[in-house]
Amino acid sequence: MKNSEKKLSALMKGAMLLSVASLISKILSAFYRVPFQNLVGNVGFYIYQQVYPIYGIGMTLALTGLPIFISRVIAEQDSEMNKKALLRQILITLSCFGLVIFIGLQMGAFKVAQLMGDPNLVGIIRAISWMFLFMPFLASFRGYFQAILFMKPTAYSQVIEQLMRVSVILIAAYIGFINHLSPYTVGKYAMLAVPIAEAFSLAVLLIYYRKNIGKLPKIKQLAYPNLTKQLFLEGGTLCLLASIMVLLQLVDSFTVRKGLVLSGLSLFDSQVSKGIYDRGQTLVQLGLVFATSFSTAILPSLSQSYKKKEYNSFNSIANEMMRVSIFLTVAITTGMISLMPMINQLLFNSQTENHTLSIYCLSILITTIITIYSSILQSVDQFKVAAFSIMAGLLLKLIITEYLTAQIGIMGASISTIVSLLFVLSLELYFSKLKLKINDKVSFTIKIVLNAMIMLFIEILLSNIVVEYIPINSLRIKALILLLILIPIGIFSFIFIAKKINILSDEEWKSVPIINKFINK
């Protein structure tokens, strides 16, 4: 086998391993919130979610944004010694950066809590700050191993980290529940799960470090000012693209509860309302896991086609990715909206704010399109357009969220999220030099909207009919039975109608995960 073929084989196996690890981690990260919310209640969930975006940003730095950039710059070095020397420089630079964030959060925790409108969050903010001391090592080691096409350390450390974090969080919530501890105390212990989990993750990476890296040579490969500039500009842009929903949640942490208080709610009621609204983030994360995970497998071939100037192939792959992603996400979003009363009842034992959560779930569709389009822009080196669009969207979100929430209550928070995401997408489409041509755009849009409306009608009609024939008093069990009946019907009806009105081509059907195995049958 030729060297190029060996390299390609290693790359594909590594990409598959990372995809599986990422999917497992995302599922764990989404599902643990349901039992956690059930144990700590709406106020406890509000407290946790207020500080969670800080964790999300740190996680992006340690797992996705920075490792991708680091792997690229290290892979460009022409010898093993030079790669290790650059790793040492990156470690030093990021350690200084991580230390500054840690000290800033420790000393500025009270100010951050005040800006969030809740001074009691100080202890929780200080607890999460410890993760930034581990971040430089996690990001650097993962980036180095990915550069040499050795994906096991990243994959294993990622899964171990999530398993430990979820376990400690749920244990803390259970102990708090049985001992009637303050929600803020439980929140602090839940956030301490993050540095504990990162310590285990780092231990896994250090085992591979000792075997595969060893001593780092003290050679200067790049000037520190240039390296720092690259890390912040290119690495920072990648982090920005990878954390759009987390950043929107961070804006919510500083604006939503203040808006609710301005609308006339008491401090306690505003916490409860924000906690209910935060359920939507769990549902959106679940939707995004299944809607976007398959697209990562197509992106390498997309970038490769563009660099080889195979523009027909590039446009074909980009088209297929976009159409299939929209098809899947419309199905998931429509299903969640039509079944929201039952989903809310089953997961959270409540039917409060179904309409607010339904509107928030529209962000699954818009975020998926933004993520896919941003990835396409990355493949043609148009980072700045995507970065500018996201920053502008965040600014708009910051400006309108508190006002809308004060005027129309918690529904305003959901609306501000949807408006901001649409603004991001509009800017990307307007300023991008890449004008992606979706095949039969008008026909595709009409058909997908028609299919969604039919599915919505069927699901709502059947849910009102079937519920009358379930002789069970428990609302939660009744919701479970309804979902077990209606979800398969919804999936079948959406696929059946899509096939009848030819929404996707035969080639596109082959790209749809799971369904592609049964569609011809």
Contacts in CASP RR format, 6 or more apart in sequence:
PFRMAT RR
TARGET T0000
AUTHOR 0000-0000-0000
METHOD contacts of the structure
MODEL  1
MKNSEKKLSALMKGAMLLSVASLISKILSAFYRVPFQNLVGNVGFYIYQQ
VYPIYGIGMTLALTGLPIFISRVIAEQDSEMNKKALLRQILITLSCFGLV
IFIGLQMGAFKVAQLMGDPNLVGIIRAISWMFLFMPFLASFRGYFQAILF
MKPTAYSQVIEQLMRVSVILIAAYIGFINHLSPYTVGKYAMLAVPIAEAF
SLAVLLIYYRKNIGKLPKIKQLAYPNLTKQLFLEGGTLCLLASIMVLLQL
VDSFTVRKGLVLSGLSLFDSQVSKGIYDRGQTLVQLGLVFATSFSTAILP
SLSQSYKKKEYNSFNSIANEMMRVSIFLTVAITTGMISLMPMINQLLFNS
QTENHTLSIYCLSILITTIITIYSSILQSVDQFKVAAFSIMAGLLLKLII
TEYLTAQIGIMGASISTIVSLLFVLSLELYFSKLKLKINDKVSFTIKIVL
NAMIMLFIEILLSNIVVEYIPINSLRIKALILLLILIPIGIFSFIFIAKK
INILSDEEWKSVPIINKFINK
1 9 0 8 1.000
7 149 0 8 1.000
10 149 0 8 1.000
11 149 0 8 1.000
11 300 0 8 1.000
13 151 0 8 1.000
14 149 0 8 1.000
14 151 0 8 1.000
14 155 0 8 1.000
15 151 0 8 1.000
15 296 0 8 1.000
15 297 0 8 1.000
15 300 0 8 1.000
16 297 0 8 1.000
17 151 0 8 1.000
17 152 0 8 1.000
17 155 0 8 1.000
18 151 0 8 1.000
18 154 0 8 1.000
18 155 0 8 1.000
19 293 0 8 1.000
19 296 0 8 1.000
19 297 0 8 1.000
20 155 0 8 1.000
21 154 0 8 1.000
21 155 0 8 1.000
21 156 0 8 1.000
21 158 0 8 1.000
21 159 0 8 1.000
22 158 0 8 1.000
22 293 0 8 1.000
22 296 0 8 1.000
23 289 0 8 1.000
23 293 0 8 1.000
24 159 0 8 1.000
24 162 0 8 1.000
25 158 0 8 1.000
25 159 0 8 1.000
25 161 0 8 1.000
25 162 0 8 1.000
26 285 0 8 1.000
26 288 0 8 1.000
26 289 0 8 1.000
26 293 0 8 1.000
27 289 0 8 1.000
28 162 0 8 1.000
28 163 0 8 1.000
28 166 0 8 1.000
29 162 0 8 1.000
29 166 0 8 1.000
29 285 0 8 1.000
30 282 0 8 1.000
30 285 0 8 1.000
30 286 0 8 1.000
30 289 0 8 1.000
31 286 0 8 1.000
32 166 0 8 1.000
32 169 0 8 1.000
32 170 0 8 1.000
33 45 0 8 1.000
33 282 0 8 1.000
34 282 0 8 1.000
34 347 0 8 1.000
34 348 0 8 1.000
35 170 0 8 1.000
35 173 0 8 1.000
36 45 0 8 1.000
36 48 0 8 1.000
36 169 0 8 1.000
36 170 0 8 1.000
36 173 0 8 1.000
36 190 0 8 1.000
37 45 0 8 1.000
37 279 0 8 1.000
37 282 0 8 1.000
37 347 0 8 1.000
37 348 0 8 1.000
38 348 0 8 1.000
38 349 0 8 1.000
39 170 0 8 1.000
39 173 0 8 1.000
39 174 0 8 1.000
39 176 0 8 1.000
39 177 0 8 1.000
40 47 0 8 1.000
40 48 0 8 1.000
40 173 0 8 1.000
40 176 0 8 1.000
40 177 0 8 1.000
40 183 0 8 1.000
40 186 0 8 1.000
40 187 0 8 1.000
41 183 0 8 1.000
42 271 0 8 1.000
42 272 0 8 1.000
42 275 0 8 1.000
42 276 0 8 1.000
43 183 0 8 1.000
43 268 0 8 1.000
43 271 0 8 1.000
43 272 0 8 1.000
43 275 0 8 1.000
44 183 0 8 1.000
44 186 0 8 1.000
44 187 0 8 1.000
44 275 0 8 1.000
45 275 0 8 1.000
45 278 0 8 1.000
45 279 0 8 1.000
46 257 0 8 1.000
46 271 0 8 1.000
46 272 0 8 1.000
46 274 0 8 1.000
46 275 0 8 1.000
46 278 0 8 1.000
47 118 0 8 1.000
47 121 0 8 1.000
47 124 0 8 1.000
47 183 0 8 1.000
47 184 0 8 1.000
47 186 0 8 1.000
47 187 0 8 1.000
47 271 0 8 1.000
48 187 0 8 1.000
48 190 0 8 1.000
48 191 0 8 1.000
49 249 0 8 1.000
49 253 0 8 1.000
49 274 0 8 1.000
49 275 0 8 1.000
49 278 0 8 1.000
49 281 0 8 1.000
50 116 0 8 1.000
50 118 0 8 1.000
50 121 0 8 1.000
50 124 0 8 1.000
50 253 0 8 1.000
50 257 0 8 1.000
50 274 0 8 1.000
51 121 0 8 1.000
51 124 0 8 1.000
51 125 0 8 1.000
51 128 0 8 1.000
51 187 0 8 1.000
51 191 0 8 1.000
51 253 0 8 1.000
52 249 0 8 1.000
53 246 0 8 1.000
53 247 0 8 1.000
53 249 0 8 1.000
53 250 0 8 1.000
53 252 0 8 1.000
53 253 0 8 1.000
54 105 0 8 1.000
54 125 0 8 1.000
54 128 0 8 1.000
54 129 0 8 1.000
54 250 0 8 1.000
55 128 0 8 1.000
55 131 0 8 1.000
55 191 0 8 1.000
55 194 0 8 1.000
56 243 0 8 1.000
56 246 0 8 1.000
57 239 0 8 1.000
57 243 0 8 1.000
57 246 0 8 1.000
57 247 0 8 1.000
57 250 0 8 1.000
58 131 0 8 1.000
58 132 0 8 1.000
58 135 0 8 1.000
60 239 0 8 1.000
60 242 0 8 1.000
60 243 0 8 1.000
60 246 0 8 1.000
61 135 0 8 1.000
61 139 0 8 1.000
61 239 0 8 1.000
62 131 0 8 1.000
62 134 0 8 1.000
62 135 0 8 1.000
62 138 0 8 1.000
62 139 0 8 1.000
62 142 0 8 1.000
62 198 0 8 1.000
63 138 0 8 1.000
63 139 0 8 1.000
63 142 0 8 1.000
63 158 0 8 1.000
64 238 0 8 1.000
64 239 0 8 1.000
64 242 0 8 1.000
65 139 0 8 1.000
65 235 0 8 1.000
65 236 0 8 1.000
65 238 0 8 1.000
65 239 0 8 1.000
65 242 0 8 1.000
66 94 0 8 1.000
66 139 0 8 1.000
66 143 0 8 1.000
66 231 0 8 1.000
66 235 0 8 1.000
66 236 0 8 1.000
66 238 0 8 1.000
66 239 0 8 1.000
67 139 0 8 1.000
67 142 0 8 1.000
67 143 0 8 1.000
67 146 0 8 1.000
67 154 0 8 1.000
68 143 0 8 1.000
68 146 0 8 1.000
68 235 0 8 1.000
68 238 0 8 1.000
69 230 0 8 1.000
69 231 0 8 1.000
69 234 0 8 1.000
69 235 0 8 1.000
69 236 0 8 1.000
69 238 0 8 1.000
70 90 0 8 1.000
70 139 0 8 1.000
70 140 0 8 1.000
70 142 0 8 1.000
70 143 0 8 1.000
70 144 0 8 1.000
70 146 0 8 1.000
70 147 0 8 1.000
71 142 0 8 1.000
71 143 0 8 1.000
71 144 0 8 1.000
71 146 0 8 1.000
71 147 0 8 1.000
72 147 0 8 1.000
73 86 0 8 1.000
73 90 0 8 1.000
73 230 0 8 1.000
74 83 0 8 1.000
74 86 0 8 1.000
74 87 0 8 1.000
74 90 0 8 1.000
74 143 0 8 1.000
74 144 0 8 1.000
74 147 0 8 1.000
74 148 0 8 1.000
75 83 0 8 1.000
75 147 0 8 1.000
75 148 0 8 1.000
77 83 0 8 1.000
77 86 0 8 1.000
77 221 0 8 1.000
81 217 0 8 1.000
81 219 0 8 1.000
82 219 0 8 1.000
82 221 0 8 1.000
83 144 0 8 1.000
83 147 0 8 1.000
83 148 0 8 1.000
84 213 0 8 1.000
84 214 0 8 1.000
84 216 0 8 1.000
84 217 0 8 1.000
85 216 0 8 1.000
85 217 0 8 1.000
85 218 0 8 1.000
85 219 0 8 1.000
85 220 0 8 1.000
85 221 0 8 1.000
86 221 0 8 1.000
86 222 0 8 1.000
87 140 0 8 1.000
87 144 0 8 1.000
87 213 0 8 1.000
87 216 0 8 1.000
88 216 0 8 1.000
88 217 0 8 1.000
88 218 0 8 1.000
89 220 0 8 1.000
89 221 0 8 1.000
89 222 0 8 1.000
89 224 0 8 1.000
89 227 0 8 1.000
90 140 0 8 1.000
90 227 0 8 1.000
90 231 0 8 1.000
91 136 0 8 1.000
91 137 0 8 1.000
91 140 0 8 1.000
91 216 0 8 1.000
93 224 0 8 1.000
93 227 0 8 1.000
93 228 0 8 1.000
93 231 0 8 1.000
94 135 0 8 1.000
94 136 0 8 1.000
94 139 0 8 1.000
94 140 0 8 1.000
94 231 0 8 1.000
95 136 0 8 1.000
95 137 0 8 1.000
97 136 0 8 1.000
97 231 0 8 1.000
98 132 0 8 1.000
98 133 0 8 1.000
98 135 0 8 1.000
98 136 0 8 1.000
99 132 0 8 1.000
99 133 0 8 1.000
101 129 0 8 1.000
101 132 0 8 1.000
102 129 0 8 1.000
102 130 0 8 1.000
102 132 0 8 1.000
102 133 0 8 1.000
104 129 0 8 1.000
105 112 0 8 1.000
105 125 0 8 1.000
105 126 0 8 1.000
105 128 0 8 1.000
105 129 0 8 1.000
105 132 0 8 1.000
106 126 0 8 1.000
106 129 0 8 1.000
109 121 0 8 1.000
109 122 0 8 1.000
109 123 0 8 1.000
109 125 0 8 1.000
109 126 0 8 1.000
109 129 0 8 1.000
110 119 0 8 1.000
110 122 0 8 1.000
112 121 0 8 1.000
112 125 0 8 1.000
113 119 0 8 1.000
113 120 0 8 1.000
113 121 0 8 1.000
113 122 0 8 1.000
113 125 0 8 1.000
115 254 0 8 1.000
116 253 0 8 1.000
116 254 0 8 1.000
116 257 0 8 1.000
117 254 0 8 1.000
117 257 0 8 1.000
117 258 0 8 1.000
118 257 0 8 1.000
118 271 0 8 1.000
120 184 0 8 1.000
121 184 0 8 1.000
123 184 0 8 1.000
123 188 0 8 1.000
124 184 0 8 1.000
124 187 0 8 1.000
124 188 0 8 1.000
124 191 0 8 1.000
127 187 0 8 1.000
127 188 0 8 1.000
127 189 0 8 1.000
127 191 0 8 1.000
127 192 0 8 1.000
127 194 0 8 1.000
127 195 0 8 1.000
128 191 0 8 1.000
128 194 0 8 1.000
130 192 0 8 1.000
130 194 0 8 1.000
130 195 0 8 1.000
131 194 0 8 1.000
131 195 0 8 1.000
131 198 0 8 1.000
133 195 0 8 1.000
134 195 0 8 1.000
134 198 0 8 1.000
134 199 0 8 1.000
134 201 0 8 1.000
134 202 0 8 1.000
135 198 0 8 1.000
137 202 0 8 1.000
137 205 0 8 1.000
138 157 0 8 1.000
138 198 0 8 1.000
138 201 0 8 1.000
138 202 0 8 1.000
138 205 0 8 1.000
141 153 0 8 1.000
141 202 0 8 1.000
141 205 0 8 1.000
141 206 0 8 1.000
141 208 0 8 1.000
141 209 0 8 1.000
142 153 0 8 1.000
142 154 0 8 1.000
142 157 0 8 1.000
142 205 0 8 1.000
143 154 0 8 1.000
144 213 0 8 1.000
145 151 0 8 1.000
145 152 0 8 1.000
145 153 0 8 1.000
145 154 0 8 1.000
145 205 0 8 1.000
145 208 0 8 1.000
145 212 0 8 1.000
146 154 0 8 1.000
148 212 0 8 1.000
150 208 0 8 1.000
150 212 0 8 1.000
152 208 0 8 1.000
153 204 0 8 1.000
153 205 0 8 1.000
153 208 0 8 1.000
156 204 0 8 1.000
157 201 0 8 1.000
157 202 0 8 1.000
157 204 0 8 1.000
157 205 0 8 1.000
158 201 0 8 1.000
160 197 0 8 1.000
160 200 0 8 1.000
160 201 0 8 1.000
160 204 0 8 1.000
161 197 0 8 1.000
161 198 0 8 1.000
161 200 0 8 1.000
161 201 0 8 1.000
162 197 0 8 1.000
163 197 0 8 1.000
164 193 0 8 1.000
164 196 0 8 1.000
164 197 0 8 1.000
164 200 0 8 1.000
164 201 0 8 1.000
165 193 0 8 1.000
165 194 0 8 1.000
165 196 0 8 1.000
165 197 0 8 1.000
167 193 0 8 1.000
168 189 0 8 1.000
168 190 0 8 1.000
168 192 0 8 1.000
168 193 0 8 1.000
168 196 0 8 1.000
168 197 0 8 1.000
169 190 0 8 1.000
169 193 0 8 1.000
172 186 0 8 1.000
172 187 0 8 1.000
172 189 0 8 1.000
172 190 0 8 1.000
172 192 0 8 1.000
172 193 0 8 1.000
173 186 0 8 1.000
173 190 0 8 1.000
175 181 0 8 1.000
175 186 0 8 1.000
175 189 0 8 1.000
176 185 0 8 1.000
176 186 0 8 1.000
222 230 0 8 1.000
234 383 0 8 1.000
237 383 0 8 1.000
237 384 0 8 1.000
237 386 0 8 1.000
237 387 0 8 1.000
238 378 0 8 1.000
238 383 0 8 1.000
240 247 0 8 1.000
240 386 0 8 1.000
240 387 0 8 1.000
240 390 0 8 1.000
240 391 0 8 1.000
241 374 0 8 1.000
241 375 0 8 1.000
241 378 0 8 1.000
241 383 0 8 1.000
241 386 0 8 1.000
241 387 0 8 1.000
241 390 0 8 1.000
244 367 0 8 1.000
244 370 0 8 1.000
244 371 0 8 1.000
244 390 0 8 1.000
244 421 0 8 1.000
244 424 0 8 1.000
245 281 0 8 1.000
245 284 0 8 1.000
245 285 0 8 1.000
245 288 0 8 1.000
245 363 0 8 1.000
245 367 0 8 1.000
247 390 0 8 1.000
247 394 0 8 1.000
248 394 0 8 1.000
248 397 0 8 1.000
248 417 0 8 1.000
248 420 0 8 1.000
248 421 0 8 1.000
249 281 0 8 1.000
251 394 0 8 1.000
251 397 0 8 1.000
251 398 0 8 1.000
251 401 0 8 1.000
252 274 0 8 1.000
252 277 0 8 1.000
252 401 0 8 1.000
252 413 0 8 1.000
252 417 0 8 1.000
254 398 0 8 1.000
255 398 0 8 1.000
255 401 0 8 1.000
255 402 0 8 1.000
255 405 0 8 1.000
255 413 0 8 1.000
256 274 0 8 1.000
256 277 0 8 1.000
256 401 0 8 1.000
256 402 0 8 1.000
256 405 0 8 1.000
256 410 0 8 1.000
256 413 0 8 1.000
257 270 0 8 1.000
257 271 0 8 1.000
257 274 0 8 1.000
258 402 0 8 1.000
258 405 0 8 1.000
259 270 0 8 1.000
259 401 0 8 1.000
259 402 0 8 1.000
259 403 0 8 1.000
259 405 0 8 1.000
259 406 0 8 1.000
259 409 0 8 1.000
260 269 0 8 1.000
260 270 0 8 1.000
260 273 0 8 1.000
260 274 0 8 1.000
260 405 0 8 1.000
260 406 0 8 1.000
260 409 0 8 1.000
260 410 0 8 1.000
261 267 0 8 1.000
261 270 0 8 1.000
262 402 0 8 1.000
262 405 0 8 1.000
262 406 0 8 1.000
263 405 0 8 1.000
263 406 0 8 1.000
263 407 0 8 1.000
263 408 0 8 1.000
263 409 0 8 1.000
265 273 0 8 1.000
273 353 0 8 1.000
273 409 0 8 1.000
273 410 0 8 1.000
274 410 0 8 1.000
276 350 0 8 1.000
276 352 0 8 1.000
276 353 0 8 1.000
276 356 0 8 1.000
276 357 0 8 1.000
276 410 0 8 1.000
277 353 0 8 1.000
277 356 0 8 1.000
277 357 0 8 1.000
277 360 0 8 1.000
277 410 0 8 1.000
277 413 0 8 1.000
277 414 0 8 1.000
279 344 0 8 1.000
279 347 0 8 1.000
279 348 0 8 1.000
279 357 0 8 1.000
280 357 0 8 1.000
280 360 0 8 1.000
280 361 0 8 1.000
281 360 0 8 1.000
282 347 0 8 1.000
283 336 0 8 1.000
283 343 0 8 1.000
283 357 0 8 1.000
283 360 0 8 1.000
283 361 0 8 1.000
284 360 0 8 1.000
284 361 0 8 1.000
284 363 0 8 1.000
284 364 0 8 1.000
284 367 0 8 1.000
287 329 0 8 1.000
287 332 0 8 1.000
287 333 0 8 1.000
287 336 0 8 1.000
287 364 0 8 1.000
288 364 0 8 1.000
288 367 0 8 1.000
288 368 0 8 1.000
288 371 0 8 1.000
290 328 0 8 1.000
290 332 0 8 1.000
291 325 0 8 1.000
291 328 0 8 1.000
291 329 0 8 1.000
291 332 0 8 1.000
291 364 0 8 1.000
291 368 0 8 1.000
292 325 0 8 1.000
292 329 0 8 1.000
292 368 0 8 1.000
292 371 0 8 1.000
292 372 0 8 1.000
293 513 0 8 1.000
294 324 0 8 1.000
294 511 0 8 1.000
294 513 0 8 1.000
295 321 0 8 1.000
295 325 0 8 1.000
295 371 0 8 1.000
295 372 0 8 1.000
295 375 0 8 1.000
298 317 0 8 1.000
298 320 0 8 1.000
298 321 0 8 1.000
298 511 0 8 1.000
299 375 0 8 1.000
299 379 0 8 1.000
301 317 0 8 1.000
302 314 0 8 1.000
302 317 0 8 1.000
302 318 0 8 1.000
302 321 0 8 1.000
302 375 0 8 1.000
302 376 0 8 1.000
302 379 0 8 1.000
303 378 0 8 1.000
303 379 0 8 1.000
305 311 0 8 1.000
305 313 0 8 1.000
305 314 0 8 1.000
305 317 0 8 1.000
306 314 0 8 1.000
306 379 0 8 1.000
306 380 0 8 1.000
315 436 0 8 1.000
315 437 0 8 1.000
318 376 0 8 1.000
318 436 0 8 1.000
319 436 0 8 1.000
319 437 0 8 1.000
319 438 0 8 1.000
319 439 0 8 1.000
320 507 0 8 1.000
320 508 0 8 1.000
320 511 0 8 1.000
321 372 0 8 1.000
321 376 0 8 1.000
321 511 0 8 1.000
322 369 0 8 1.000
322 372 0 8 1.000
322 373 0 8 1.000
322 376 0 8 1.000
322 436 0 8 1.000
322 438 0 8 1.000
323 438 0 8 1.000
323 439 0 8 1.000
323 444 0 8 1.000
323 504 0 8 1.000
323 508 0 8 1.000
324 504 0 8 1.000
324 508 0 8 1.000
324 511 0 8 1.000
324 512 0 8 1.000
325 368 0 8 1.000
325 369 0 8 1.000
325 372 0 8 1.000
326 365 0 8 1.000
326 368 0 8 1.000
326 369 0 8 1.000
326 448 0 8 1.000
327 448 0 8 1.000
327 498 0 8 1.000
327 503 0 8 1.000
327 504 0 8 1.000
327 508 0 8 1.000
327 512 0 8 1.000
328 512 0 8 1.000
329 364 0 8 1.000
329 365 0 8 1.000
329 368 0 8 1.000
329 369 0 8 1.000
330 365 0 8 1.000
330 448 0 8 1.000
330 451 0 8 1.000
330 452 0 8 1.000
331 452 0 8 1.000
331 455 0 8 1.000
331 491 0 8 1.000
331 494 0 8 1.000
332 364 0 8 1.000
333 361 0 8 1.000
333 362 0 8 1.000
333 364 0 8 1.000
333 365 0 8 1.000
333 452 0 8 1.000
334 452 0 8 1.000
334 455 0 8 1.000
334 456 0 8 1.000
334 459 0 8 1.000
334 494 0 8 1.000
335 455 0 8 1.000
335 456 0 8 1.000
335 459 0 8 1.000
335 487 0 8 1.000
335 490 0 8 1.000
336 343 0 8 1.000
336 358 0 8 1.000
336 361 0 8 1.000
336 364 0 8 1.000
337 358 0 8 1.000
337 361 0 8 1.000
337 362 0 8 1.000
337 456 0 8 1.000
338 455 0 8 1.000
338 456 0 8 1.000
338 459 0 8 1.000
338 460 0 8 1.000
338 463 0 8 1.000
339 459 0 8 1.000
339 463 0 8 1.000
339 482 0 8 1.000
339 483 0 8 1.000
339 486 0 8 1.000
339 487 0 8 1.000
340 354 0 8 1.000
340 357 0 8 1.000
340 358 0 8 1.000
340 361 0 8 1.000
341 351 0 8 1.000
341 354 0 8 1.000
341 463 0 8 1.000
341 479 0 8 1.000
342 463 0 8 1.000
342 479 0 8 1.000
342 482 0 8 1.000
342 483 0 8 1.000
342 486 0 8 1.000
343 479 0 8 1.000
343 483 0 8 1.000
344 350 0 8 1.000
344 351 0 8 1.000
344 352 0 8 1.000
344 354 0 8 1.000
344 357 0 8 1.000
345 351 0 8 1.000
345 475 0 8 1.000
345 476 0 8 1.000
345 478 0 8 1.000
345 479 0 8 1.000
346 476 0 8 1.000
346 479 0 8 1.000
346 480 0 8 1.000
346 483 0 8 1.000
349 475 0 8 1.000
349 476 0 8 1.000
353 410 0 8 1.000
353 411 0 8 1.000
355 411 0 8 1.000
356 410 0 8 1.000
356 411 0 8 1.000
356 413 0 8 1.000
356 414 0 8 1.000
357 414 0 8 1.000
359 411 0 8 1.000
359 414 0 8 1.000
359 415 0 8 1.000
359 418 0 8 1.000
360 413 0 8 1.000
360 414 0 8 1.000
360 417 0 8 1.000
360 418 0 8 1.000
362 418 0 8 1.000
363 417 0 8 1.000
363 418 0 8 1.000
363 421 0 8 1.000
366 418 0 8 1.000
366 421 0 8 1.000
366 422 0 8 1.000
366 425 0 8 1.000
367 421 0 8 1.000
369 425 0 8 1.000
370 421 0 8 1.000
370 424 0 8 1.000
370 425 0 8 1.000
370 428 0 8 1.000
373 386 0 8 1.000
373 425 0 8 1.000
373 428 0 8 1.000
373 429 0 8 1.000
373 432 0 8 1.000
373 436 0 8 1.000
374 386 0 8 1.000
374 390 0 8 1.000
374 428 0 8 1.000
376 434 0 8 1.000
376 436 0 8 1.000
377 383 0 8 1.000
377 385 0 8 1.000
377 386 0 8 1.000
377 428 0 8 1.000
377 432 0 8 1.000
377 434 0 8 1.000
378 386 0 8 1.000
380 434 0 8 1.000
382 432 0 8 1.000
382 433 0 8 1.000
382 434 0 8 1.000
385 427 0 8 1.000
385 428 0 8 1.000
385 431 0 8 1.000
385 432 0 8 1.000
385 433 0 8 1.000
386 428 0 8 1.000
388 427 0 8 1.000
388 431 0 8 1.000
389 424 0 8 1.000
389 425 0 8 1.000
389 427 0 8 1.000
389 428 0 8 1.000
389 431 0 8 1.000
390 424 0 8 1.000
392 423 0 8 1.000
392 424 0 8 1.000
392 427 0 8 1.000
393 420 0 8 1.000
393 421 0 8 1.000
393 423 0 8 1.000
393 424 0 8 1.000
393 427 0 8 1.000
394 420 0 8 1.000
396 419 0 8 1.000
396 420 0 8 1.000
396 423 0 8 1.000
397 416 0 8 1.000
397 417 0 8 1.000
397 420 0 8 1.000
400 416 0 8 1.000
400 419 0 8 1.000
400 420 0 8 1.000
401 412 0 8 1.000
401 413 0 8 1.000
401 416 0 8 1.000
404 412 0 8 1.000
404 413 0 8 1.000
404 415 0 8 1.000
404 416 0 8 1.000
405 412 0 8 1.000
405 413 0 8 1.000
405 416 0 8 1.000
408 415 0 8 1.000
438 444 0 8 1.000
439 505 0 8 1.000
444 503 0 8 1.000
447 498 0 8 1.000
447 501 0 8 1.000
447 502 0 8 1.000
447 503 0 8 1.000
448 503 0 8 1.000
450 501 0 8 1.000
451 494 0 8 1.000
451 497 0 8 1.000
451 498 0 8 1.000
451 501 0 8 1.000
451 503 0 8 1.000
452 494 0 8 1.000
454 493 0 8 1.000
454 497 0 8 1.000
455 490 0 8 1.000
455 493 0 8 1.000
455 494 0 8 1.000
455 497 0 8 1.000
458 489 0 8 1.000
458 490 0 8 1.000
458 493 0 8 1.000
459 486 0 8 1.000
459 489 0 8 1.000
459 490 0 8 1.000
462 485 0 8 1.000
462 486 0 8 1.000
462 489 0 8 1.000
463 482 0 8 1.000
463 486 0 8 1.000
466 482 0 8 1.000
466 485 0 8 1.000
466 486 0 8 1.000
467 478 0 8 1.000
467 482 0 8 1.000
470 478 0 8 1.000
470 481 0 8 1.000
470 482 0 8 1.000
472 478 0 8 1.000
472 481 0 8 1.000
495 515 0 8 1.000
495 519 0 8 1.000
498 504 0 8 1.000
499 519 0 8 1.000
504 512 0 8 1.000
509 515 0 8 1.000
509 516 0 8 1.000
509 519 0 8 1.000
510 516 0 8 1.000
512 519 0 8 1.000
END
